[in-house]
Each structure stands twice: as C-alpha cells, then as structure tokens.
C-alpha cells in the first residue's frame, strides 16, 4: 500500500485500549492507536490538548478516550474534547486491511518509527521524568 506504513496487527491493540508508536508524529511525539469494542481503530497524537497527558493511558469508551490526568473526554473520530472542554488532539490517518493496521505516511503525514505497547511507554515515561 503506497503512502502507508504497517505498524501492527489489530490483535496487538487491546480491545478498549491503545498502543503507542514512538516518535511517529511529525513533531517527534508519539502516536496512540486506539481500538474500540467493535474493532474500530483510530489514531491520535498521544497528547491531551489540555495539559499534554498521554491519551494512550486513558480509558476507551464508545468512540472516546478519557485522559488519565484530568478526565477530559476526547472524541476519537475528531480528536476534539467533548464540551464544555475545548481543544483537539491531532488526528492521524489510520487504516486496517486484512487485520493489519497502517498509518498514513508521505507529505504532511507523520513519520512512523517503532511500535511500542502502551505499558512499555508508561515505564519509559516514568524513567524520563
């Protein structure tokens, strides 16, 4: 698939959970890939628009994720906070084909680095802090 980079199998993303792709965003930030109960997949820059909390560590419900720091609810389809909160986490184009998850690459798209389970990202963030 031209313009897309393979990042993982859908089974590698827990249902109602997330996985982290390290430094995949053009800014150098991580990208979180989320999986809903009905196996829909979404990708967002792994930073809450409120205080930069790691969305990958949040709780996924429906098509939203709750930021683990202050409980902001972020819509996975738009990346935007639910009212009354304001702000958006940047969306990243994601596609699933035959159980394989791809992120969009190329002009203006994030760079894709290494796949990392969310739990490992938590451990590394604790070491960096």
N, C-alpha and C positions, 0 to 999 in steps of 0.2 A: 504494500500500500504506500504509494508515493506521498510524501508530506506528513507521514505519521510514524511515530516510533513505538514499538512494542514495549510495554512496561511490566506486564504481569498477566497471569491468568485470573479470571474473575473469582475463582475459588480461593485465591490468595488474599482476597479482601473479605474480612468477616462480614456476615450479614449484620446490618445496622452498625457498621464500623467503618474504619478508614485504614488506608496505607499511605505512607509518605514516600514521595520521590524526591530525593535530596537534590537541592540546588537546581531544580528543574525550571523554575521560573526565570524569566529574562533578568529579573532584579537580583538573582542569586538566591532567592528564598526557596523554601521547599514548596512542593505542591502536594495537597492532600487529595486522594481519590477515595470517594465515599460510595458505599453500596447500601441500597435500601432493602427493605423486607421483600419487595417484589423484584429484586435483582436489577434495578435501575442503577446506573453508575454516573457519578458527577465528579468534576474536578474543580478545585478552587485553590488559589494561593493560600498557603497554610498560615494565614494571619487574620485574626478577627479585626474588623475595621474600628473597633472600639479602642482596645489597648494592645493589639498585636498578639493576643493569646493564640496558642496552637489549636486551630479548629479540629485537627486530626485527633485530638484527645477528647473532643466533645462527644455528646450523646446524640446519635442519629435517631430521628423520629419522623415518620412520614417522609417528606421531601425537605426536611430541615435538619440543622445541626445546632445544638446548644453549646455555646462557647464555654469551656471549662473554667474560665476566670471569673466572669461576671454574669453568666447565664444569658447573654444576648442570643436570640434565635436568628439564625441565618438561613435564608431560603437557598436550597442547593441549586435550583434551576436558574436563579438570577444572581445569586451571590449577595443579595441585599438583606439587610437587617429587617426584621418584622417591626412594624410600628408599635410603640412610639419611637423606637430607636432608629437612628439614621446612619447610613454608610453602607459600603459594599466591599466584599472581598472579591478580587478579580477572578472571573471565571476562566477556565482553561478548557479548550475543546478536547473532548474525550469520546471515544468510540469503542464499542465492543463488537468483535467479529468472531464467530465460532468459539466464544468463550475466552478470547484473547483481548486484553484491554490495551488500547493505543492512545497516546497523547499526540495532538497536532504539533507538527514541527515546521520549520521554514520561516519565511519572512514574518516578523512580528509575533511569532509563536514562541512559547518558552523553549529553552534548551532542555533536553532530557538527559539526566545523569543516571544515578543508580537507584534501584528500587530498595526501599527500606521499610520493614514493618513499623507501625506506629509505636509499638512498645520500645523498640530499639531507639527511635528518635527521642522518646521521652528520657531514656537513660543518658543519651549523649547530650541532650539539652541541660540536664542536671549537672553534668560534668563541666559544661561550658560556663554555667552561672556561678 
